[in-house]
Amino acid sequence: MVDDQISSTLGSRWTLSLLTRSRSISSAATRGVVSSEQLGVTEPRVHSDIPIANADERKVSILWGPQHWSRFHHIWLRDHCRCPDCFHPITKQRLLNTFEIPADIKPIHVQGSTDGLEVIWPGTSTESHSSVYPWTWLQANTYDPTLQTTPNRKILWGSKIEKSPPSVTYTEVMDDKGLHKWLTNVETFGFCFVSGVPATPEATEELCERIGFIRETQYGKFWEFTADLSKGDTAYTTMALGAHTDNTYFTDPCGLQLFHLLSHTEGSGGATLLVDGFYVAALMKELHPKFHDLLSRVPIPAHAAGEPSALYTPSPPAMYPPLRYHPNTKELVQVRWNNDDRSVMSHLPPDEVEEWYQAIKIWNELLTKPDSEYWIQLTPGTVLTIDNHRVLHGRSAFDGKRRVCGAYIGIDEYHSKLVVLKEKFDGADDNGQNKAGRPEDSRSIWNSNL
């Protein structure tokens, strides 16, 4: 009922605005309004497409169009002021003392302008405080009502990806534009090949560091291995490995994994297997929703215990299900699955034990369907990059001498590099704020990641 009243009231204001081509201005306090001239703010030009702003005792309501509005609490708006006094323009850190904002704060004056929502707040006894919030930023951060976000444009794939797998060249990725293409491919498909890489550990390590810091684990920093069991893991054998993600025994599994087959002599086999975990999860959700729910709800404990000097388990031990969804957007954000590293399932409710085993059996059947599997024989000079939060990998058994090198990159390092490259080449995440007047390498205070 309240929403209908707001919609009706704001809708009337919208209609009136279109007729008069004027902006609605409201005051939520009885004190005198501070003029724009006193604040050094230029009066906005009148445009019919400027949203209408109206303040009541607790919130500012913004009418974007008929039946389309957002509401922002006064204390929320005051807390998010990004003038130089409230938000450091260089460090991008909050300067305002949030805890000194009065709980009942109300603006003296609000109005819409071409720059955004202009709000004048009560300040000291002699001064007021002016804030401007860009329209695009407000729309991107609306919470009342909740914003309907557009899902990430990831391309799900099955075995037919073999016809045109994502790839870039080594020469390309030595330049930032090529690096952007490489990581964008990983974001879109969950993996990408880099061809033409010198078949040496040194060149491969340099390639890994183009993305970010290499993550050191019990296997070392930049690792190189053969089937000699020098580490207590089946990867250091000639055995076949089923589709899995790495580091299920870590609280925060690595984000990217890079492999480079340096040589394979005196034998055969060792084909690489890739499976899109997001594709298989989508299949399971569609075909077996009940069992999909179990895999997105029931956590699985895991361990790495092959090294006498180390025993890794996540913290807390049983907190992470195989399928993790974002609590707000409901998007799948991580697949976490390695049946070989699974620990004791002693926390299952008795009435779910049999259903859980049925669920993982169906999951495994979908993972191992020919339509889900992409097999490829890696060769020296081609580096494979995998999003370990999405794509499962494995290999066939082999014989002979097989030498592989590679590294882990943290998920945050990968995301950081990709966001910076998007800023550079896509002009993304600045919420439409013009870069004019800002140094070339500066970041907008209205960046959507801040």
N, C-alpha and C positions, 0 to 999 in steps of 0.2 A: 504494500500500500504506500509506504514511504517512497519507494523507488518510483511508483507511478506519479506521485505528487511532484517529485523532483523533475521527472521527465516532462510532465505537463507544464510546470513552471518554466523550466529551461527551454522547452520547446516553444513556448510563447515568446520568450525573449529572443530566441533564434529567428522566429518569423518577423518580430518587430525589427530586429537588427537588419534583416534583409531588406525591409521596406525603407528604413531610415538611413541605412549604411552608417550606423554609429555604434560605438562600443559601450557595453554596459559596465558601469563602475559601481562598486558597492563598498560601504564602510562597515566594519564589524565593531567599531568602537565609537564612543560618543565624542571623543576628543576631536579637535580640528584636524582636517586632512592636510598633510604636508604637500605642498605643490611640487610638480615635477621640476619647475625651475629651481626651487630651493635645493632639490637633490641633485641638480645637474643632469637630469634625464630629459632627453628631447621628447616632446609629445609625438606619439606615433601617428603615422598617416592612417587614415580610415580605409579599411579594406573589409569587404563583406565576408572574406574567407578566414578572418581572424576568429578563433574560438571565443566564446563568451565565458567570462569568469564571474562567479558570484560567491560571496562568502557568507556563512552563517556563524553560529557560535562556536562550532567545532571544526568545520571543514571548509575547504574551497572546492566548489563544484565547477567543472569545466564542460561546456557543451561543445562537442566536436562537430556534431551534425544532428539532425532529427533522430531521436531515440538512441543517441550514442553519446555517453558522457563518462567522466571519471571524477572521483572525489579524492581529495588529499587532506589528511588531518593537518591542522595548523602546526602542531609540534613536529610533524614529519617534514613539512616544507621548511620550517625554520632550521631544523637539524641538517637539511641538505642544501643550504645556501652555499654557493661556491664562489662568492666574491673573494678577493685576495685576503680579507680579514678573517674569513671563516675557513678557507681551504687554500693550502699553499700551492701556488700555480706551478712550481717546479717539482717539488717532492710529491705532489698529489696526495697530501695527507691532511686530515681534518685538523684545523686550528681551533675551531669553535669548541667551547666546553659544553658538551651536550647536557651535562648534569646541572647546568645553571639555567637552562631554558625553563621558564615557568610552565607548569603543567597546563595552565589555562590560557596560554598565550593566544592572542588574536591579532590579526593584521589590522593596521589602521586603514589600509587602502589596497585594493587589488584591481588590476585591469589587464586586458589583453592588448598586446602590441605586436608588430611584425617580428620583434625579437623573441617574444615568448610571454609568459605570465610574469607581470611585474607586481611585486608585493612590497609594501612598506610596513615594517614592523616597529613596534614601540622599542625604544632603546633606552639611553640614559635620560635623565630629567631634561636635558637640553637638545639631545640629538635622536634622530630616528635611524633605522637601518633599512637599506634597500636591497632587494634580491630580485634577480631575473632568472627564470627557468625556461630554457628552450622548449618549444612545443614538442619537437621530436623526442626529446629526453623524457618529458612527462608521459608521452604516449608509450614509450618503451618501458617505463617503470610503473605504469598504473597498476594498482592493486585492489581498487574498489570501484568497479568490479574487476575481477582478475583478468589479466590480459590473455587472450587466446594466442599462444605463440605458434609460429610456424616451425614444424619439425626440421631438424637438420637434414640437408639434402644428401644423405648417404645413398649410395647405389648398392643394393643387395645383389649378390651373385651366387651362381652355382657353377657346375662344371664347364658351362659354355664360356666362362670368362677366358678359357684357354685360347679362344679365337682372337682376342685382342686385350691382353693383360696390360695394366698401366705400367708405363716405363719411361725413364728419362736417361740421358747419357751422362757419363762422368764429366765431360766437358761442360755440359749445361749446369750441373749442380755446383761447379766451382764458382759460378756467378749467382748472386742473390736472386735473380729472376728465375733461374733454373731451380734453385733451392726451394723457392716458393712453389713452383710447379710440382716438385718432388713431394713436398709435405702436403700439398693440397690433394694430390693423388692418394696419399696414405689416409688423409681425412675422409675422402670420398669412398674409396674402395677397401680401406683397411690394410692395403699392402701396395708396394711398388718396387719394380726392379730398377737398378742402376747398371747400365751396360758400359763396357769399355773401361772398367776400373783396372788399373795395374794389379796383377795377381800377387801382391805382396802384403804382409801384415801392416807395413808402414803406411801404404797408400789407403788401406781400408780403415785404419785408425784415424787418419786425417779426414776421411770422408765422414766417419761417425761424428767427429768433433765439429763438423759443419753444422750439425743440429744443436748440440749442446754438450754439457758435461757428461762424460761416460760414467755410468753408475757402477761402483765397485761392489762386488758381492763375494760370497765364499768361493766363487770360481775365479776370482781375480777382477781386474779392471777391464782391460782389453784382453780377451781370452783367445787362445789358440789350442785346439785339441785334436786328438786322434783316438782310435778305439783301444786305449791302453788302461782304462779304469784308473787313471791318475787322480780322478775325483770320484767320489762315491755317488755316481749318478748314471743311469742307463744310457744317457747321451754319449757317455764315454765307452760304449760297447759297439758291437756290430749288429745289435738286435734291432728289429723293427720297432718303431714308436708310433702309437696311435695318436689321433688328433687330440691336442691338448694345448692349454695356455701355460706359460711358465710362471713360476713364483707364486703359486697358490698358497704356499706356506709363508709368504710375507704379508704383513699388514697392508702394505701398498705395493702390489706387483709392478714390475717395470712397465713403462709405457710402450716403448719401441724395442724391438729386437732386430739386429742386423746380422746376417749370415753371409760369408763369402767362402765358397769352396775353392781352396787354393790349388789342390791337386787330388787326383784319385788314380792310383796306378795299381797294376797287378790284380785287378779285380773288377767287379761290376756291382750294380744295384745302387742303393742309397738314394732313390728318387725322393724328392721333397713333396710332401702333401700339405695343401692348404684348404681350409674349410672356413667359410664365412659364418661365424657364430651368430651374427645378427639375422642372417638369412634362415638358419636352422631354427632359431628361437621364434621367428615369425611363423614358420611352418608349424611348429609345435603349438603355438598360441592359437592358430587357426584350426588345426586338426585335433588337438588334445588339450583344450583349455584347462581342464581339471589338473592334469599332470604338469602343465606349464606353470600353473599357480604354485604347485609344490616346489618346483625348481627355483621359483623367484621368491620363495618364502622360507624354505628350510635351509639353514646354514650347514656348511660342510667343513669340518676341521681338516687340517692338512699339516704335513710335516716334511722337513728335509733332514734326514738323520744318517746319511751315508758317510759323513766325515766325522771321525772321532773327536775333532776339535770344535764341532759346531752342531747344534740341534735347533733348527728354526721351526717355530709355529707362529701363526698370526696372533695378534693381541687385540681383543680377547680371542681365545682359541677357536670358538665356534660361533662366529658372528656374521659370516659372509656366504650368502647363497650363490649358486652358479650363475644366476641371472639377476643383475642388479638394475633396478629402474629408478629414474629420477623421481623424487617424491612429489615434485610439482608438475613437471611437464609429462610425466609418465612415459618418457622415452627410455628405451633400453640404453644403458651407458656402459655396461661392462659384462663380459662373459668371463667366468672364472671356473675352469674345469680341467682337472687332471686326476683321473680315477686312480692312477698309479700312486699318487702322493696322498691319497685320502686316508685320514686317520679313523679311529673307531667312532661309529655313529651311535653313541650311547645316549644321545639326547633326543632321539626320536620319540614322539608320543606313541604308545603301544598301538593305537588304532590307525596309525599312519605308516607303520613299518612296511607292510606288504605293498601299499600304494606307492611308497617312495621308491622301492626297488623296481616297481613296474614303471615308474616315471623315468628313472635313469636308464632303464632298458630301452624305452621308446626314444629317449634323447640320443642314446648311442646308435640306435637303428637309423635315425634321421641323419646323424653325423656321418655315418658310413655308407649312406646311399650313394650309388654312382653319380646321381644328379647333383650331389652336394660336394663331391670331392674334385679338387683340381690338382692333378699330378704334373710335376715338371722335373726334368733332370737338370740340375744346376751345373754350370760349367765355369771354369776359372775365368775371371773377368766380369762376372755378373754378381752384384750384391743384391740380396733380397732384404727388404725392409718390411717388418710386420708390426701392425698395431696389436700389441699383446692383450689389449682389453677387448678386442673384437675377433680377430682371426686366430683360429687354432692351427697348429702346425704339427707335422709328424714326418716320418720317413719310412721307406722300405728297408728291409735287412740288406746288408751288403757284405762283400768280402774284399780283400786287398787292403791297400794303404790309402786311407782317406784323411785329408788334412783340411780342417775348417777353422776359420777365425771369425771373430765378431765381437759384439758388445751389446750392452743394455743402455738405453737412454730413459731417464725418468719421465713419467707422464707430464709433469709440470714443466720440465725443460722443453719437451716437444711442443706442448701447447703454447708456451711463451714465445718460442721462435716462430711458430706459425702465426700467432696474433700480430707480432711485430712485422712480419713479412706482408700480412694482409693490410696493415696500416700503410705500408710503403707502396704496395702495388695495386691494392683494391680501393684505397681510401676508405676502408671500412672502420666501423666502430666509433666514429666521431659524432654520431647522431646528427649528421647534416651540418655540423658547424664548420663554417668556411675557415680555411687555413690562412687566409689573408691576415697579415699583421702578426702572425706567429712565426718563430724561427722554423726553418725547414724540418729540423729533427725534433720539434716539440710535439707533445701529445696534448690533445684537447682535455680540459678539465671535465668535459661532458662525455668522454669516452665511455662506451657502454660496459666496459670491463671494470670501471672504477666504482 
